[in-house]
Amino acid sequence: MVPLWIFLGGGLGSLARYSVSLGLGNVRPANFPVATLVANLLTCIIIALAVGVFADKLQSQELKAFIVIGFCGGFSTFSTFSNETFELFKTGHTFIALANIIISVVLCIGIIYMLSVVRK
């Protein structure tokens, strides 16, 4: 039964990711991939809340799998982040590529850290 919940969550997460891309598709200051960053930041907030802040309330393995593996797996996008960063390097936007790496990693890990601290 858990694989079904992962499947459903992944589909919804992918649709959410697509919606973020549509909503922010034209927002690319200096070629910076804003939509990918926003999707990954939102995913970090959701996963940190699910496994940290609300971990005690999420007793169901199916619900955890739906949110953490399914939805967050479909919503986050490491492959797109990697491809966009590679394209920035390839087209000579080295500073923006490095900024994308640093901003994405620091903010995503920072969100999870901050929300885990809030829990304690």
C-alpha positions in Angstrom: 0.0 0.0 0.0 2.9 2.4 0.7 4.0 2.4 -3.0 0.6 3.6 -4.0 0.9 6.6 -1.6 4.4 7.4 -2.9 3.0 7.3 -6.5 0.1 9.6 -5.7 2.3 12.0 -3.7 4.9 12.1 -6.5 2.3 12.9 -9.1 0.9 15.8 -6.9 4.5 17.0 -6.2 5.3 17.0 -9.9 2.1 19.0 -10.6 3.1 21.5 -7.8 6.6 21.8 -9.4 5.1 22.5 -12.8 2.8 25.1 -11.3 5.7 26.9 -9.7 7.5 26.8 -13.0 4.5 28.3 -14.8 3.9 30.9 -12.1 7.6 32.0 -12.0 8.6 31.1 -15.6 9.3 34.7 -16.6 11.1 35.6 -13.4 14.7 35.1 -14.2 16.7 38.1 -13.0 20.2 38.0 -14.7 19.4 34.4 -15.9 19.0 33.1 -12.3 16.7 30.1 -12.1 14.2 31.4 -9.6 11.5 28.8 -10.1 13.8 25.9 -9.4 15.2 27.7 -6.3 11.6 28.4 -5.0 10.5 24.8 -5.6 13.5 23.4 -3.7 13.1 25.9 -0.8 9.4 25.0 -0.5 10.3 21.3 -0.6 12.8 21.8 2.2 10.2 23.6 4.3 7.7 20.8 3.8 10.2 18.0 4.5 11.6 19.7 7.5 8.0 20.2 8.9 7.1 16.6 8.1 10.2 14.9 9.6 10.9 17.4 12.3 8.3 19.8 13.6 5.3 17.5 13.0 7.1 14.1 13.3 5.2 13.1 16.4 1.8 13.8 14.7 2.7 11.9 11.5 2.3 8.3 12.8 1.1 6.8 9.6 3.8 5.2 7.4 1.6 5.8 4.4 1.3 9.6 5.2 5.0 9.9 5.7 5.7 8.1 2.5 3.1 10.3 0.6 4.6 13.5 1.9 8.4 12.9 2.2 9.1 10.4 -0.5 6.2 11.1 -2.9 5.3 14.7 -2.8 8.7 16.1 -1.8 10.4 13.8 -4.3 8.2 15.0 -7.1 8.3 18.7 -6.0 12.0 19.1 -5.5 14.3 19.1 -8.5 18.0 18.4 -8.1 18.3 17.3 -11.7 16.8 20.6 -13.0 19.0 22.5 -10.6 22.1 20.6 -11.9 21.2 21.1 -15.5 20.4 24.8 -15.1 23.6 25.3 -13.3 25.6 23.5 -15.9 23.9 25.6 -18.7 24.9 28.7 -16.8 28.5 27.6 -16.7 28.4 26.5 -20.3 27.1 29.9 -21.5 29.7 31.8 -19.5 27.5 32.9 -16.6 30.0 31.6 -14.1 29.2 34.0 -11.3 25.4 33.3 -11.6 26.1 29.5 -11.6 28.3 29.7 -8.5 25.7 32.0 -6.8 23.0 29.4 -7.7 25.0 26.6 -6.1 25.8 28.6 -2.9 22.4 30.1 -2.5 20.5 26.9 -3.1 22.7 24.7 -0.8 23.0 27.2 2.0 19.3 28.2 2.0 18.0 24.6 1.7 20.2 23.2 4.4 19.6 26.4 6.5 15.9 25.9 6.3 16.1 22.3 7.5 18.5 23.3 10.2 16.4 26.2 11.4 13.2 24.2 11.5 14.9 21.4 13.4 16.2 23.9 16.0 12.6 25.3 16.3 11.4 21.8 17.2 13.8 21.5 20.2 
